[in-house]
Amino acid sequence: MHALTPEQYRRLRDLARAWTAVHQRGAKAASHFNPRLAADALCFQCYRLPDHGDQLVGALVTPLSLWLVMLPAEEAAPGPEPGARTTLTLPSGRYPLEAVALGDSLSCWRLVLLDDLADLDSRQAASRLAQRLMERIMAPAEEETAGTPEGESG
């Protein structure tokens, strides 16, 4: 894992803009559309993954949902073919991802983590939610056999 470059930050802004360009108009018709939110790429980190090379992994918040997203760290690297599937292994577990196209020139891997953000009252609340979710996803899974709770016998 290493710090993101200015080019990678630009790619993440492009990701949010691409979602807006492709989905915003149709999203407004959804009953759970939240007009207080905008597409925003948050909490991304760069990982070198055995099956995918260098990838940016983080959250995409939209006025409809929150996605776990993975996309190539370098613009020149080919994105996934829409409809393809893969599994992302992170410290907390394995996550099934599907490839989606956002316009003609951008595709990414995604897993919809939350499909309704209607209750959020601001972009800051969405950012805090994304940060909490990504902290959990990036943390090692808790051991199921870590011991018995205090005061209980095994």
N, C-alpha and C positions, 0 to 999 in steps of 0.2 A: 504494500500500500504506500502511495506517495502523494504529495500535494498536487492539486490540479493546476494545469497551466492556463494562461489567459485564453488560449485557443479552445481548451476543453470547457471553460466557463462559457465561451461563445456558443459552443455546440449545445450546451444545456439551455441557453436562452433560445437557441433555434428550435430545440425540442418543444419548449413551451409555446413558442410562436406557431410552430407547425400544428400542434394540437388545436390551438385557437383557430387557425385558418381552416382546418379540416372539419372540426367538430362543433365550434361555438354556436353557429346558427341552428343546427339541429338540436343541440343540447338544450337550448332555451325552451323547447317544447316539452321537455321531460318534467314530470311533476315534482321531482326532487332537485331541479336546477337551483343553484344558490347564486343569485346575482351579486352577492358580496364577495365571491371568490373569483379568482382568475387562474389560468394555468401557470404553474410555477414549478420549476425543477429544484428540489431541495435535498440537502444532506447527502450529496453525491461524493463518493470516494472512488479512487482508481484501484482496481485489483488486477493482478495477473492470474488468470484462471487457466488450468491445464487444457481444457477443451476449447477455450475461446480466445486466449491471449489477453491482451490488456483491454479491460472493460471498465466503463463508468457504471457504478451501481448506486442507486438512490431512489428517491420518491418523486413522483409527479403528482401534484395536487391539481385538480381541475374543479370547475363548478359542479361537477357531478360525482367525482370519485377520487380515490387515492390509489395510485399504482406503485408497485415495486417495479423499477425499470432497470434494464441493462442495455447498454449500447456500446459499440466499439469506441475505445478511447481516442482513436485517430480518425479523422474525417476520411482519409483515403482508404481505410479498411472497409470492406463490404459489410453492409448491414444484413440482418437475417432476411430470408425470403418470407413474406407474409404467409401466415398459416403454419409455418414450421413450429416445432415444439422442442424444448430443451429443459434441463433441470439445472438450477443454480444451487450450489452447495455453499452455505454460509455457516458461520459458527453456531447459529441457532437451529439449523436443520436444512432440509432440502425443499426447494420451492419450484413448482412446475411453471414454466414460462411459455407464453405463446408469442409468436412474432406478429407485429402489426405494422402497417404502413401509415405514416403521417405525411401525406402528400407524395409527390413523385420521387423525391430525392432522399427521403429519410424514413428509416424503419428502425424499430427497436423491439426488444423483448419486454414483455410485461406480465404482471400478475395483478389483478385487481384485488387489493387488500380490503378496501371499504368501498361499497358501491352507492353510498348515500351520505352526502356531507351537508344536507339541508339544515341541520341544526347548528352548524358553525356560524358564529356571528361576525367573523372578520378574517382577513387574510392572515393576521397574526395568530389567531386561534388555529387556523389550518396549518400554519408553519409549526406551531408547538406540537400539534397532533402528529405531523409527519416526523418531527424530531423524536418524539417518544417512541413511535412505531419503529423507526430505523434503529434507535438505540437497542430495542428489544431484539430486532432481527439480527443485528450485528453482535449481540452478546452470546456467549456460549450457552447451549441448552442446559437447563438445570438437571442435575442428576436425579433420576427418579428414586434411586436407592441411597440418597444422601444421609439417611438416618431417619429416626422417628421424631416427630415433634416433641418438644420439651414437655415433660409431664406424662407422656404415654410410654407404655412398655411395648417391646416388640414381640 
